[in-house]
Amino acid sequence: MKLKEVDLPGIGKKFSLLTSHNERIDVIIHINGKREMFIFEDADDDEPDADVILNEEEANQLGSILMGVYFKPETEKAKELILKNLVIEWVEVDKDSPLANHTLKELEIRKRTGTTVIAILRGKDFIINPSPTEVIKEGDTLVVVGSKEQIENFKKEFKVKD
């Protein structure tokens, strides 16, 4: 799997995913929230074999389905056990948050709570696997992963409101 991101000035961003079967999925996220998805059965094709237009709510719904929120296929027992204990939480950073205006390194989130910040949503930008020097800003949404207990520790430690 290979993911490529390209800025489209005045339009938004384009993400291209190359699958292990040499298929390509292109997603264009427009500034206005519209999403266009193009599927290429052969990654080298110029013309898509299928295309779909989604609004923001539809895209979120589809993303939840793909992430296994509604249905998890049967897996090996070890993987199933890990998934049962894995929690992904989206946390909004408000102006009074002890997270705001600090780097991930300064906050020592993993050391203090056991959780990991795997992404930051900042406006229309999505920072995947942020560096330790990334400063968390008011208005950011953090994507935090850990066990249920670790997520509860994170919420308590950083005064996150439910």
Buried (B, 14 or more C-beta within 10 A) or exposed (E): EEEEEEEEEEEBBBBBBBEEEEBBBBBBBBEEEBBBBBBBEEBEEEEBEEEBEBEEEEBEBBEEEEEEEEEEEEEEEEEEEEEEEEBEBEBBBBEEBEBBEBBBEEBEBBEEBBBBBBBBBBEEEBBEEBEEEBBBBEEBBBBBBBBEEBBBBBBEBBEBEE
